[in-house]
Amino acid sequence: MTSDNQVVPNDPLTHIPVAAGAAYIERVRQLPSKFTVTLRADPDNRFNHTAVAILNGGDVIGYLPPELSRRYFDTLKGGPGLDAPGRHAPLAAVEDTGVEILIDLTGVPGTP
């Protein structure tokens, strides 16, 4: 909200949900409220051949949703990865959607 009580729209590119299953939840919950993640192509992923892994400190903490990973996969394939800011999702979002963390993809090549 602004000082005039107007709602400021959220830019969807700053609120990208990360698919983080039960295997990653302990790592996710240990992260500070704001952190940096590395996006890295994961061509060997058996579920999604254009998967983009989200790492923190070298550990996988989740994946971009498949509909987004296709957009970034080719840019990231074969490279060291790209860094992006991340943060914990608001409690209401966690309760409603199960999404624990959000990342900001503005400035990442492949972003429209």
Phi and psi in radians as a Rosetta constraint file:
Dihedral C 1 N 2 CA 2 C 2 CIRCULARHARMONIC -1.642 0.35
Dihedral N 2 CA 2 C 2 N 3 CIRCULARHARMONIC 3.081 0.35
Dihedral C 2 N 3 CA 3 C 3 CIRCULARHARMONIC -1.144 0.35
Dihedral N 3 CA 3 C 3 N 4 CIRCULARHARMONIC -0.329 0.35
Dihedral C 3 N 4 CA 4 C 4 CIRCULARHARMONIC -1.572 0.35
Dihedral N 4 CA 4 C 4 N 5 CIRCULARHARMONIC 0.213 0.35
Dihedral C 4 N 5 CA 5 C 5 CIRCULARHARMONIC 1.104 0.35
Dihedral N 5 CA 5 C 5 N 6 CIRCULARHARMONIC 0.469 0.35
Dihedral C 5 N 6 CA 6 C 6 CIRCULARHARMONIC -1.603 0.35
Dihedral N 6 CA 6 C 6 N 7 CIRCULARHARMONIC 2.450 0.35
Dihedral C 6 N 7 CA 7 C 7 CIRCULARHARMONIC -1.372 0.35
Dihedral N 7 CA 7 C 7 N 8 CIRCULARHARMONIC 2.248 0.35
Dihedral C 7 N 8 CA 8 C 8 CIRCULARHARMONIC -1.599 0.35
Dihedral N 8 CA 8 C 8 N 9 CIRCULARHARMONIC 2.140 0.35
Dihedral C 8 N 9 CA 9 C 9 CIRCULARHARMONIC -1.129 0.35
Dihedral N 9 CA 9 C 9 N 10 CIRCULARHARMONIC 2.521 0.35
Dihedral C 9 N 10 CA 10 C 10 CIRCULARHARMONIC -1.444 0.35
Dihedral N 10 CA 10 C 10 N 11 CIRCULARHARMONIC 2.339 0.35
Dihedral C 10 N 11 CA 11 C 11 CIRCULARHARMONIC -1.334 0.35
Dihedral N 11 CA 11 C 11 N 12 CIRCULARHARMONIC 2.106 0.35
Dihedral C 11 N 12 CA 12 C 12 CIRCULARHARMONIC -1.041 0.35
Dihedral N 12 CA 12 C 12 N 13 CIRCULARHARMONIC -0.445 0.35
Dihedral C 12 N 13 CA 13 C 13 CIRCULARHARMONIC -1.278 0.35
Dihedral N 13 CA 13 C 13 N 14 CIRCULARHARMONIC -0.252 0.35
Dihedral C 13 N 14 CA 14 C 14 CIRCULARHARMONIC -1.671 0.35
Dihedral N 14 CA 14 C 14 N 15 CIRCULARHARMONIC -0.009 0.35
Dihedral C 14 N 15 CA 15 C 15 CIRCULARHARMONIC -2.315 0.35
Dihedral N 15 CA 15 C 15 N 16 CIRCULARHARMONIC 0.889 0.35
Dihedral C 15 N 16 CA 16 C 16 CIRCULARHARMONIC -1.405 0.35
Dihedral N 16 CA 16 C 16 N 17 CIRCULARHARMONIC 2.136 0.35
Dihedral C 16 N 17 CA 17 C 17 CIRCULARHARMONIC -1.282 0.35
Dihedral N 17 CA 17 C 17 N 18 CIRCULARHARMONIC 2.565 0.35
Dihedral C 17 N 18 CA 18 C 18 CIRCULARHARMONIC -1.886 0.35
Dihedral N 18 CA 18 C 18 N 19 CIRCULARHARMONIC 2.233 0.35
Dihedral C 18 N 19 CA 19 C 19 CIRCULARHARMONIC -1.362 0.35
Dihedral N 19 CA 19 C 19 N 20 CIRCULARHARMONIC 1.887 0.35
Dihedral C 19 N 20 CA 20 C 20 CIRCULARHARMONIC -2.194 0.35
Dihedral N 20 CA 20 C 20 N 21 CIRCULARHARMONIC 1.831 0.35
Dihedral C 20 N 21 CA 21 C 21 CIRCULARHARMONIC -1.374 0.35
Dihedral N 21 CA 21 C 21 N 22 CIRCULARHARMONIC -3.073 0.35
Dihedral C 21 N 22 CA 22 C 22 CIRCULARHARMONIC -1.004 0.35
Dihedral N 22 CA 22 C 22 N 23 CIRCULARHARMONIC -0.514 0.35
Dihedral C 22 N 23 CA 23 C 23 CIRCULARHARMONIC -1.127 0.35
Dihedral N 23 CA 23 C 23 N 24 CIRCULARHARMONIC -0.392 0.35
Dihedral C 23 N 24 CA 24 C 24 CIRCULARHARMONIC -1.939 0.35
Dihedral N 24 CA 24 C 24 N 25 CIRCULARHARMONIC -0.107 0.35
Dihedral C 24 N 25 CA 25 C 25 CIRCULARHARMONIC -1.053 0.35
Dihedral N 25 CA 25 C 25 N 26 CIRCULARHARMONIC -0.652 0.35
Dihedral C 25 N 26 CA 26 C 26 CIRCULARHARMONIC -1.134 0.35
Dihedral N 26 CA 26 C 26 N 27 CIRCULARHARMONIC -0.726 0.35
Dihedral C 26 N 27 CA 27 C 27 CIRCULARHARMONIC -1.101 0.35
Dihedral N 27 CA 27 C 27 N 28 CIRCULARHARMONIC -0.763 0.35
Dihedral C 27 N 28 CA 28 C 28 CIRCULARHARMONIC -1.073 0.35
Dihedral N 28 CA 28 C 28 N 29 CIRCULARHARMONIC -0.779 0.35
Dihedral C 28 N 29 CA 29 C 29 CIRCULARHARMONIC -1.223 0.35
Dihedral N 29 CA 29 C 29 N 30 CIRCULARHARMONIC -0.295 0.35
Dihedral C 29 N 30 CA 30 C 30 CIRCULARHARMONIC -1.526 0.35
Dihedral N 30 CA 30 C 30 N 31 CIRCULARHARMONIC -0.149 0.35
Dihedral C 30 N 31 CA 31 C 31 CIRCULARHARMONIC -1.257 0.35
Dihedral N 31 CA 31 C 31 N 32 CIRCULARHARMONIC 2.588 0.35
Dihedral C 31 N 32 CA 32 C 32 CIRCULARHARMONIC -1.171 0.35
Dihedral N 32 CA 32 C 32 N 33 CIRCULARHARMONIC 3.035 0.35
Dihedral C 32 N 33 CA 33 C 33 CIRCULARHARMONIC -1.085 0.35
Dihedral N 33 CA 33 C 33 N 34 CIRCULARHARMONIC -0.609 0.35
Dihedral C 33 N 34 CA 34 C 34 CIRCULARHARMONIC -2.213 0.35
Dihedral N 34 CA 34 C 34 N 35 CIRCULARHARMONIC 2.472 0.35
Dihedral C 34 N 35 CA 35 C 35 CIRCULARHARMONIC -2.758 0.35
Dihedral N 35 CA 35 C 35 N 36 CIRCULARHARMONIC 3.036 0.35
Dihedral C 35 N 36 CA 36 C 36 CIRCULARHARMONIC -1.954 0.35
Dihedral N 36 CA 36 C 36 N 37 CIRCULARHARMONIC 2.405 0.35
Dihedral C 36 N 37 CA 37 C 37 CIRCULARHARMONIC -2.046 0.35
Dihedral N 37 CA 37 C 37 N 38 CIRCULARHARMONIC 2.818 0.35
Dihedral C 37 N 38 CA 38 C 38 CIRCULARHARMONIC -2.032 0.35
Dihedral N 38 CA 38 C 38 N 39 CIRCULARHARMONIC 2.253 0.35
Dihedral C 38 N 39 CA 39 C 39 CIRCULARHARMONIC -1.634 0.35
Dihedral N 39 CA 39 C 39 N 40 CIRCULARHARMONIC 2.259 0.35
Dihedral C 39 N 40 CA 40 C 40 CIRCULARHARMONIC -2.458 0.35
Dihedral N 40 CA 40 C 40 N 41 CIRCULARHARMONIC 2.334 0.35
Dihedral C 40 N 41 CA 41 C 41 CIRCULARHARMONIC -1.085 0.35
Dihedral N 41 CA 41 C 41 N 42 CIRCULARHARMONIC 2.465 0.35
Dihedral C 41 N 42 CA 42 C 42 CIRCULARHARMONIC -2.227 0.35
Dihedral N 42 CA 42 C 42 N 43 CIRCULARHARMONIC 1.288 0.35
Dihedral C 42 N 43 CA 43 C 43 CIRCULARHARMONIC -1.153 0.35
Dihedral N 43 CA 43 C 43 N 44 CIRCULARHARMONIC -0.269 0.35
Dihedral C 43 N 44 CA 44 C 44 CIRCULARHARMONIC -1.596 0.35
Dihedral N 44 CA 44 C 44 N 45 CIRCULARHARMONIC 0.082 0.35
Dihedral C 44 N 45 CA 45 C 45 CIRCULARHARMONIC -1.135 0.35
Dihedral N 45 CA 45 C 45 N 46 CIRCULARHARMONIC 2.181 0.35
Dihedral C 45 N 46 CA 46 C 46 CIRCULARHARMONIC -1.345 0.35
Dihedral N 46 CA 46 C 46 N 47 CIRCULARHARMONIC -0.236 0.35
Dihedral C 46 N 47 CA 47 C 47 CIRCULARHARMONIC -1.715 0.35
Dihedral N 47 CA 47 C 47 N 48 CIRCULARHARMONIC -0.435 0.35
Dihedral C 47 N 48 CA 48 C 48 CIRCULARHARMONIC -2.599 0.35
Dihedral N 48 CA 48 C 48 N 49 CIRCULARHARMONIC 1.934 0.35
Dihedral C 48 N 49 CA 49 C 49 CIRCULARHARMONIC -1.309 0.35
Dihedral N 49 CA 49 C 49 N 50 CIRCULARHARMONIC -0.099 0.35
Dihedral C 49 N 50 CA 50 C 50 CIRCULARHARMONIC -2.083 0.35
Dihedral N 50 CA 50 C 50 N 51 CIRCULARHARMONIC 0.608 0.35
Dihedral C 50 N 51 CA 51 C 51 CIRCULARHARMONIC -1.186 0.35
Dihedral N 51 CA 51 C 51 N 52 CIRCULARHARMONIC 2.524 0.35
Dihedral C 51 N 52 CA 52 C 52 CIRCULARHARMONIC -2.138 0.35
Dihedral N 52 CA 52 C 52 N 53 CIRCULARHARMONIC 1.980 0.35
Dihedral C 52 N 53 CA 53 C 53 CIRCULARHARMONIC -1.407 0.35
Dihedral N 53 CA 53 C 53 N 54 CIRCULARHARMONIC 2.570 0.35
Dihedral C 53 N 54 CA 54 C 54 CIRCULARHARMONIC -1.916 0.35
Dihedral N 54 CA 54 C 54 N 55 CIRCULARHARMONIC 2.106 0.35
Dihedral C 54 N 55 CA 55 C 55 CIRCULARHARMONIC -2.061 0.35
Dihedral N 55 CA 55 C 55 N 56 CIRCULARHARMONIC 2.641 0.35
Dihedral C 55 N 56 CA 56 C 56 CIRCULARHARMONIC -2.414 0.35
Dihedral N 56 CA 56 C 56 N 57 CIRCULARHARMONIC 2.132 0.35
Dihedral C 56 N 57 CA 57 C 57 CIRCULARHARMONIC 1.083 0.35
Dihedral N 57 CA 57 C 57 N 58 CIRCULARHARMONIC 0.503 0.35
Dihedral C 57 N 58 CA 58 C 58 CIRCULARHARMONIC 1.492 0.35
Dihedral N 58 CA 58 C 58 N 59 CIRCULARHARMONIC -0.135 0.35
Dihedral C 58 N 59 CA 59 C 59 CIRCULARHARMONIC -1.761 0.35
Dihedral N 59 CA 59 C 59 N 60 CIRCULARHARMONIC 2.383 0.35
Dihedral C 59 N 60 CA 60 C 60 CIRCULARHARMONIC -1.190 0.35
Dihedral N 60 CA 60 C 60 N 61 CIRCULARHARMONIC 2.291 0.35
Dihedral C 60 N 61 CA 61 C 61 CIRCULARHARMONIC -2.085 0.35
Dihedral N 61 CA 61 C 61 N 62 CIRCULARHARMONIC -0.011 0.35
Dihedral C 61 N 62 CA 62 C 62 CIRCULARHARMONIC 2.802 0.35
Dihedral N 62 CA 62 C 62 N 63 CIRCULARHARMONIC -2.935 0.35
Dihedral C 62 N 63 CA 63 C 63 CIRCULARHARMONIC -2.439 0.35
Dihedral N 63 CA 63 C 63 N 64 CIRCULARHARMONIC 2.655 0.35
Dihedral C 63 N 64 CA 64 C 64 CIRCULARHARMONIC -1.137 0.35
Dihedral N 64 CA 64 C 64 N 65 CIRCULARHARMONIC 2.574 0.35
Dihedral C 64 N 65 CA 65 C 65 CIRCULARHARMONIC -1.015 0.35
Dihedral N 65 CA 65 C 65 N 66 CIRCULARHARMONIC 2.535 0.35
Dihedral C 65 N 66 CA 66 C 66 CIRCULARHARMONIC -0.943 0.35
Dihedral N 66 CA 66 C 66 N 67 CIRCULARHARMONIC -0.660 0.35
Dihedral C 66 N 67 CA 67 C 67 CIRCULARHARMONIC -1.153 0.35
Dihedral N 67 CA 67 C 67 N 68 CIRCULARHARMONIC -0.396 0.35
Dihedral C 67 N 68 CA 68 C 68 CIRCULARHARMONIC -1.651 0.35
Dihedral N 68 CA 68 C 68 N 69 CIRCULARHARMONIC -0.575 0.35
Dihedral C 68 N 69 CA 69 C 69 CIRCULARHARMONIC -1.059 0.35
Dihedral N 69 CA 69 C 69 N 70 CIRCULARHARMONIC -0.598 0.35
Dihedral C 69 N 70 CA 70 C 70 CIRCULARHARMONIC -1.033 0.35
Dihedral N 70 CA 70 C 70 N 71 CIRCULARHARMONIC -0.598 0.35
Dihedral C 70 N 71 CA 71 C 71 CIRCULARHARMONIC -1.224 0.35
Dihedral N 71 CA 71 C 71 N 72 CIRCULARHARMONIC -0.579 0.35
Dihedral C 71 N 72 CA 72 C 72 CIRCULARHARMONIC -1.820 0.35
Dihedral N 72 CA 72 C 72 N 73 CIRCULARHARMONIC -0.269 0.35
Dihedral C 72 N 73 CA 73 C 73 CIRCULARHARMONIC -0.965 0.35
Dihedral N 73 CA 73 C 73 N 74 CIRCULARHARMONIC -0.914 0.35
Dihedral C 73 N 74 CA 74 C 74 CIRCULARHARMONIC -1.088 0.35
Dihedral N 74 CA 74 C 74 N 75 CIRCULARHARMONIC -0.640 0.35
Dihedral C 74 N 75 CA 75 C 75 CIRCULARHARMONIC -1.124 0.35
Dihedral N 75 CA 75 C 75 N 76 CIRCULARHARMONIC -0.633 0.35
Dihedral C 75 N 76 CA 76 C 76 CIRCULARHARMONIC -1.572 0.35
Dihedral N 76 CA 76 C 76 N 77 CIRCULARHARMONIC -0.376 0.35
Dihedral C 76 N 77 CA 77 C 77 CIRCULARHARMONIC -1.032 0.35
Dihedral N 77 CA 77 C 77 N 78 CIRCULARHARMONIC 2.257 0.35
Dihedral C 77 N 78 CA 78 C 78 CIRCULARHARMONIC 1.421 0.35
Dihedral N 78 CA 78 C 78 N 79 CIRCULARHARMONIC -0.099 0.35
Dihedral C 78 N 79 CA 79 C 79 CIRCULARHARMONIC -1.800 0.35
Dihedral N 79 CA 79 C 79 N 80 CIRCULARHARMONIC 3.089 0.35
Dihedral C 79 N 80 CA 80 C 80 CIRCULARHARMONIC -1.340 0.35
Dihedral N 80 CA 80 C 80 N 81 CIRCULARHARMONIC -0.169 0.35
Dihedral C 80 N 81 CA 81 C 81 CIRCULARHARMONIC 1.829 0.35
Dihedral N 81 CA 81 C 81 N 82 CIRCULARHARMONIC 2.952 0.35
Dihedral C 81 N 82 CA 82 C 82 CIRCULARHARMONIC -2.226 0.35
Dihedral N 82 CA 82 C 82 N 83 CIRCULARHARMONIC 2.497 0.35
Dihedral C 82 N 83 CA 83 C 83 CIRCULARHARMONIC -1.563 0.35
Dihedral N 83 CA 83 C 83 N 84 CIRCULARHARMONIC 2.587 0.35
Dihedral C 83 N 84 CA 84 C 84 CIRCULARHARMONIC -2.613 0.35
Dihedral N 84 CA 84 C 84 N 85 CIRCULARHARMONIC 2.625 0.35
Dihedral C 84 N 85 CA 85 C 85 CIRCULARHARMONIC -1.294 0.35
Dihedral N 85 CA 85 C 85 N 86 CIRCULARHARMONIC 2.533 0.35
Dihedral C 85 N 86 CA 86 C 86 CIRCULARHARMONIC -2.312 0.35
Dihedral N 86 CA 86 C 86 N 87 CIRCULARHARMONIC 2.864 0.35
Dihedral C 86 N 87 CA 87 C 87 CIRCULARHARMONIC -2.763 0.35
Dihedral N 87 CA 87 C 87 N 88 CIRCULARHARMONIC 2.830 0.35
Dihedral C 87 N 88 CA 88 C 88 CIRCULARHARMONIC -1.267 0.35
Dihedral N 88 CA 88 C 88 N 89 CIRCULARHARMONIC 2.502 0.35
Dihedral C 88 N 89 CA 89 C 89 CIRCULARHARMONIC -1.260 0.35
Dihedral N 89 CA 89 C 89 N 90 CIRCULARHARMONIC 2.660 0.35
Dihedral C 89 N 90 CA 90 C 90 CIRCULARHARMONIC -1.046 0.35
Dihedral N 90 CA 90 C 90 N 91 CIRCULARHARMONIC 2.612 0.35
Dihedral C 90 N 91 CA 91 C 91 CIRCULARHARMONIC -0.948 0.35
Dihedral N 91 CA 91 C 91 N 92 CIRCULARHARMONIC -0.697 0.35
Dihedral C 91 N 92 CA 92 C 92 CIRCULARHARMONIC -1.061 0.35
Dihedral N 92 CA 92 C 92 N 93 CIRCULARHARMONIC -0.684 0.35
Dihedral C 92 N 93 CA 93 C 93 CIRCULARHARMONIC -1.180 0.35
Dihedral N 93 CA 93 C 93 N 94 CIRCULARHARMONIC -0.697 0.35
Dihedral C 93 N 94 CA 94 C 94 CIRCULARHARMONIC -1.084 0.35
Dihedral N 94 CA 94 C 94 N 95 CIRCULARHARMONIC -0.780 0.35
Dihedral C 94 N 95 CA 95 C 95 CIRCULARHARMONIC -1.181 0.35
Dihedral N 95 CA 95 C 95 N 96 CIRCULARHARMONIC -0.669 0.35
Dihedral C 95 N 96 CA 96 C 96 CIRCULARHARMONIC -1.370 0.35
Dihedral N 96 CA 96 C 96 N 97 CIRCULARHARMONIC -0.675 0.35
Dihedral C 96 N 97 CA 97 C 97 CIRCULARHARMONIC -2.074 0.35
Dihedral N 97 CA 97 C 97 N 98 CIRCULARHARMONIC -0.316 0.35
Dihedral C 97 N 98 CA 98 C 98 CIRCULARHARMONIC 1.444 0.35
Dihedral N 98 CA 98 C 98 N 99 CIRCULARHARMONIC -0.018 0.35
Dihedral C 98 N 99 CA 99 C 99 CIRCULARHARMONIC -1.318 0.35
Dihedral N 99 CA 99 C 99 N 100 CIRCULARHARMONIC 2.132 0.35
Dihedral C 99 N 100 CA 100 C 100 CIRCULARHARMONIC -1.622 0.35
Dihedral N 100 CA 100 C 100 N 101 CIRCULARHARMONIC -0.603 0.35
Dihedral C 100 N 101 CA 101 C 101 CIRCULARHARMONIC -2.335 0.35
Dihedral N 101 CA 101 C 101 N 102 CIRCULARHARMONIC 2.719 0.35
Dihedral C 101 N 102 CA 102 C 102 CIRCULARHARMONIC -2.205 0.35
Dihedral N 102 CA 102 C 102 N 103 CIRCULARHARMONIC 2.560 0.35
Dihedral C 102 N 103 CA 103 C 103 CIRCULARHARMONIC -2.168 0.35
Dihedral N 103 CA 103 C 103 N 104 CIRCULARHARMONIC 2.755 0.35
Dihedral C 103 N 104 CA 104 C 104 CIRCULARHARMONIC -1.880 0.35
Dihedral N 104 CA 104 C 104 N 105 CIRCULARHARMONIC 1.988 0.35
Dihedral C 104 N 105 CA 105 C 105 CIRCULARHARMONIC -1.717 0.35
Dihedral N 105 CA 105 C 105 N 106 CIRCULARHARMONIC 0.072 0.35
Dihedral C 105 N 106 CA 106 C 106 CIRCULARHARMONIC -1.070 0.35
Dihedral N 106 CA 106 C 106 N 107 CIRCULARHARMONIC 2.327 0.35
Dihedral C 106 N 107 CA 107 C 107 CIRCULARHARMONIC 1.585 0.35
Dihedral N 107 CA 107 C 107 N 108 CIRCULARHARMONIC -0.133 0.35
Dihedral C 107 N 108 CA 108 C 108 CIRCULARHARMONIC -1.495 0.35
Dihedral N 108 CA 108 C 108 N 109 CIRCULARHARMONIC 2.237 0.35
Dihedral C 108 N 109 CA 109 C 109 CIRCULARHARMONIC -0.971 0.35
Dihedral N 109 CA 109 C 109 N 110 CIRCULARHARMONIC 2.387 0.35
Dihedral C 109 N 110 CA 110 C 110 CIRCULARHARMONIC 1.825 0.35
Dihedral N 110 CA 110 C 110 N 111 CIRCULARHARMONIC -0.227 0.35
Dihedral C 110 N 111 CA 111 C 111 CIRCULARHARMONIC -1.383 0.35
Dihedral N 111 CA 111 C 111 N 112 CIRCULARHARMONIC 2.258 0.35
